[in-house]
């Protein structure tokens, strides 16, 4: 049986998988920041949920990035506050243009669920 790391390495050898993975790099980075910030505070998902007035399962969906809806800036700000952080949103110029980009593309930098 392959480990997660071995499976990822094997999958990323496929040009199609690698392209999709690269397209989601910003989203993965944001989700990793969420998890690291929560771990640094020693908080559980349930504790964060209680602090911001939602459920543990809603926090889990947001942290997994598997939700169907993007959270509002207010929700992200509450989440950041619960972790002792400040939410910053900024535009950063891309080093190269994105092909076939649209506002409703599935490759948004942030994709999570409404808490």
C-alpha positions, 0 to 999 in steps of 0.5 A: 500500500502506498503512503500519501506522499508516495501516492501524491508523487506518483499522481503528480507525474501525470501532466493533467494532475500536475496542472490541476494541482498547480492551479489550486496551489493558492487554495491549498496554501490558504487551507494550510495557513488555517490549520497551522494557525489553529494548531499554533493556538492549540485549539480544536475545530469545536473550540473555534466553532463555539467562539465564532458561533457555528458548528464543528462540522462547518469549521471542518468543511471550511478547513478541508476546502470541500464546501460548495460555498465561499465564506464571506469576508466577515466569516473569515475575519471571525475565524482569524480573530478566533485564532488570534490572527488578523485577516488580510485580503490583497490583490497580487499581480500574477507573473503571467496571465491565466488562460481561460480565466473567468470570474466563475472559474473553479480555480479561485484562490479561496474556496471554502464553505460559509460557516 
